Amino acid sequence: MALVNEHFLKLPNNYLFADIAKKVNAFKATHPKTDVISLGIGDVTQPLCPAVVEAIHKAADEMAIQSSFRGYGPEQGYDFLREAILKNDFLPRGIHLDINEIFVNDGAKSDTGNLQELVRWDNSIAVGDPIYPVYIDSNVMIGRAGTLEDGRWSNVIYMPCTAENGFVPQIPDRRVDIIYLCYPNNPTGTVISKEELKKWVNYALKNDALIFYDAAYEAYIQDDSIPHSIYEIRGARKCAIEFHSYSKTAGFTGVRCGYTIVPKDVTASTLTGERIPLNHLWYRRQCTKFNGTSYISQRAAEAIYTPEGKEQVKATIDYYMQNAHTMKQTLKDLGLEVYGGEHAPYLWVKTPEGMNSWRFFEQMLYDAHVVCTPGVGFGPSGEGYVRLTAFGQQSQTAEALQRIEKWLK
Ligand SMILES: *Cc1c(COP(=O)(O)O)cnc(C)c1O
């Protein structure tokens, strides 16, 4: 008899976006003539830019010819892409990485979920709250998170991120082994300054902790005083692993490509105190469980770093950020408390009069026919907030704002 991994059974069945879809479908069933606009789901809407599409066509043509056909590639990614990453994402910021510290992935979700395999199940973890659910759920699956009690996992340290602390958590007052940070943040759309990030790196170095840093939204940063990478902070090479994704940067949610940085200086300890470099372990892990990202996706990603690619990708980000700007202005003018939306495609909106997240969600759905994401779905500190995304088409977003305006007035 095969015994199931019972840790999976601890995960609640309901998935936030499935719950939302159920409620939206119930509304649509009873209001078949009403069209609903979603400012809910975190997927992009704008097509791939021409430079990327051209690279995809070219790569497909190469695959059609015997002499340029490619089969399995290197598990850690092709050098042409890793070199472009080094040269464009890190060197201009004064960050020197070894090419073997870059692992091309099939999107950041896989690696943010999988990297925790490298460390023992009994490490303690701390997460910013609210949070991208993958970090916790992947720890639940391996048995590290404990049990769910009142919406909190018993072995997870929740570090509240609220308006009061500017959505940057307080440094824990006890030792933690692994810390998950995500900036620019999903869901709050807020950022961390270099000074604040430096405190985290120093905490990790002093306490021998690891930081898993999710930089999936770094391309949305509009001001270069805000760190694009944790390696802009001295010492981070010794304690931080960083995740990048082309999903939100260049509309790759359907193409699938990103990369993970595992510096050679990052180590974890055996029970007897021997320091083991995680770079080599991750390489070993990837060679066993991953056969690389498709050649076509990697050529597509490489095209983002050409002069045309850079320009085109920036134009799409500007398009979304224009949405974010209009949304923030309109909602603030309506008297709402709004955070984020300046260096990220998300707005984090405080519900009026302490209304709970789901109630606000339902009222906005039924009265304005606009979908948002209830903040509490991202963690206990998200209660009393909702998330709106700027990933919509501009015309739809403008229409949604008009509806919200009419509803709130
Ligand atoms: C979208 C997102 C990712 C990236 O997901 P992909 O697997 O690369 O599509 C990673 N982290 C956060 C916080 C995200 O919102």
The ligand as a Tripos MOL2 file, in Angstrom:
@<TRIPOS>MOLECULE
LIG
   15    15     1     0     0
SMALL
NO_CHARGES

@<TRIPOS>ATOM
      1 C1          3.9200   36.4370  -11.0260 C.3       1 LIG1
      2 C2          4.8380   36.2020   -9.8830 C.ar      1 LIG1
      3 C3          5.9690   35.3970  -10.0200 C.ar      1 LIG1
      4 C4          6.3700   34.7980  -11.3290 C.3       1 LIG1
      5 O1          5.6950   33.7300  -11.7410 O.3       1 LIG1
      6 P1          6.1800   32.9680  -13.0530 P.3       1 LIG1
      7 O2          6.2140   31.5440  -12.6400 O.co2     1 LIG1
      8 O3          7.5130   33.4790  -13.4290 O.co2     1 LIG1
      9 O4          5.1480   33.2520  -14.0880 O.co2     1 LIG1
     10 C5          6.8130   35.2340   -8.9490 C.ar      1 LIG1
     11 N1          6.5780   35.8430   -7.7870 N.ar      1 LIG1
     12 C6          5.5250   36.6390   -7.6260 C.ar      1 LIG1
     13 C7          5.3490   37.3270   -6.3420 C.3       1 LIG1
     14 C8          4.6090   36.8360   -8.6610 C.ar      1 LIG1
     15 O5          3.5600   37.6250   -8.4770 O.3       1 LIG1
@<TRIPOS>BOND
     1     1     2 1
     2     2     3 ar
     3     2    14 ar
     4     3     4 1
     5     3    10 ar
     6     4     5 1
     7     5     6 1
     8     6     7 2
     9     6     8 1
    10     6     9 1
    11    10    11 ar
    12    11    12 ar
    13    12    13 1
    14    12    14 ar
    15    14    15 1
@<TRIPOS>SUBSTRUCTURE
     1 LIG1         1 GROUP 0 **** ****
